[in-house]
Amino acid sequence: MDQPLETLRYLIEHRLGREAKVIEKLAAKPFSTLTTLVTQVYDDVDASLHDYAQLSLLAHLVKLKQELRTQSVGEGDKQRWQLL
């Protein structure tokens, strides 16, 4: 890796930008499922990759939950998320 610090900064900025998009979409549509959110939060990613993106989205939501910024109800495909 030629420029590790710049690469790291880019990755952090990208993740924080994606997190901001998660918050924005949850604010607009509370009690969303992962399936609904992934199409909105990852609208810049080819739909064939949404199954993988859903895992990243879940990581964002769990992080926000640990920070007491989101909560979920239900389980599995019926799990819904909202901002606190």
Secondary structure, DSSP 8 states (H G I E B T S, - for coil): ---HHHHHHHHHHHHHHHHHHHHHHHHHSSSB-HHHHHHHHTTTS-GGGHHHHHHHHHHHHHHHHHTTSEEEES-GGG-EEEE-
